[in-house]
Each structure stands twice: as C-alpha cells, then as structure tokens.
Amino acid sequence: MKLAIVTSVAILIGVGSALAGGGAPVPEGSQNPPPSGRPSASLDDAACQDVWKMAAPAGDTLSKDKATPFVVNYEMVDADKNGSISQSEFQTGCGKGWIQKPDASTVNEMKDTKQ
C-alpha cells in the first residue's frame, strides 16, 4: 500500500513538472539592448526648441562636429544619413531621447566662444 502511494505521488509530481512549461513568456523587445549612446529622457517641444537654438543658431542644419554636446547618438538622429541633422530630424530625436540638454559648463563655453 505504501509503495502504491509513493509511486502515485512520484508520478503526479513528474507529470505536473512536465506540464508546467517554461513559465511566462519574455516580453518582446526586452532582450534587445539599445544602440550605443543610450537614449535619455525625451525633451518636450519647448526644451527641444531651446536646445535647437543653441545647437544650430543659424537654424538650418546641424553638422556632426557641432552636435556633440547635444546629440547622444548622431547616427540615430541623422535618419536620412546625409551627414547633417535637419530641424525635423532633431525634433524626432528629442522625442526619442537622443537629444539632451547640455550641462551648464558647456553652455558657458559656448557663450564664451560666440563673443
């Protein structure tokens, strides 16, 4: 009798483990690392416009050498891959977190070079 109970319990545990499966599925996209230059918090429209005015005072495009203090990942923002960032690309980059506000020391350095 004891042998029958122990055998039944062992079979139930074995079958239960086999039917349990792998658990909950992994959410889509959670295993994909972000590209180099991790995105930061996205900027609202007003902050994006302020940063654009600092980055491209002439208002036309932003070259790669001038983008460094503002753009986290230049290749991600330059969507058309033409070597410069348009205002439209810049705004899209703001929404995706690829544009950041420069720190205070960078802003001061930029003011010094304009004078």
C-alpha positions in Angstrom: 0.0 0.0 0.0 2.8 2.4 0.9 4.6 1.6 -2.3 1.4 2.4 -4.3 1.0 5.8 -2.6 4.7 6.8 -3.0 4.6 5.7 -6.7 1.4 7.7 -7.3 2.8 10.8 -5.7 6.1 10.5 -7.7 4.1 10.1 -11.0 1.9 13.1 -10.1 4.9 15.3 -9.4 6.7 14.2 -12.6 3.6 14.8 -14.8 2.9 18.1 -13.1 6.5 19.3 -13.7 6.4 18.2 -17.3 3.1 20.1 -18.0 4.2 23.2 -16.2 6.2 24.5 -19.1 8.8 27.3 -19.1 6.7 29.9 -17.3 5.5 33.3 -18.6 6.8 34.4 -22.0 9.5 37.0 -22.1 8.1 40.4 -23.2 9.0 41.3 -26.8 11.9 43.7 -27.1 13.2 43.3 -23.6 16.2 41.3 -24.8 17.4 43.8 -27.4 20.0 46.2 -26.0 19.7 49.8 -27.1 22.2 51.0 -29.7 25.4 52.7 -28.4 24.7 56.1 -26.9 21.8 55.2 -24.7 18.7 57.4 -25.0 17.9 59.8 -22.2 14.6 61.3 -21.2 12.8 62.8 -24.1 12.6 66.6 -24.3 9.3 68.4 -24.6 8.8 70.8 -27.6 9.8 73.9 -25.7 13.0 72.4 -24.4 13.8 70.9 -27.8 13.4 74.3 -29.4 15.7 75.9 -26.8 18.4 73.2 -27.5 18.0 73.6 -31.2 18.6 77.3 -31.0 21.8 76.7 -29.0 22.9 73.9 -31.3 22.1 75.5 -34.7 21.8 79.3 -34.2 21.5 79.8 -38.0 18.5 77.4 -37.9 19.3 75.3 -41.0 21.2 72.1 -40.2 23.5 70.7 -37.5 26.8 69.2 -38.5 28.3 66.3 -36.7 31.2 68.3 -35.1 28.7 70.8 -33.6 26.3 68.2 -32.4 28.5 66.5 -29.8 27.2 68.4 -26.7 23.5 67.8 -27.7 23.2 64.5 -29.6 23.6 61.3 -27.7 23.9 59.1 -30.9 24.4 61.1 -34.1 23.8 58.2 -36.5 20.4 57.5 -34.9 19.3 61.2 -35.3 20.6 61.6 -38.8 17.8 59.5 -40.2 18.5 60.2 -43.9 22.2 59.6 -43.4 23.2 62.8 -45.3 25.8 63.9 -42.8 23.8 66.7 -41.2 20.8 66.9 -38.9 17.8 68.9 -40.0 15.5 70.6 -37.6 12.9 67.9 -38.3 15.3 65.1 -37.5 16.4 67.0 -34.4 12.8 67.2 -33.2 12.2 63.5 -33.8 15.4 62.8 -31.9 14.1 64.9 -29.0 11.0 62.7 -28.8 13.1 59.5 -28.8 15.5 60.7 -26.1 18.5 61.0 -28.5 18.9 64.8 -27.8 20.0 66.1 -24.4 20.3 69.5 -22.8 24.0 70.4 -22.4 25.4 70.9 -18.9 26.0 74.4 -17.6 29.7 74.3 -18.2 29.1 73.5 -21.9 26.6 76.3 -22.2 29.1 78.8 -20.6 31.9 77.6 -23.0 29.5 78.1 -26.0 28.7 81.7 -24.8 32.4 82.4 -24.5 33.2 81.3 -28.0 30.4 83.4 -29.5 31.7 86.6 -28.1 
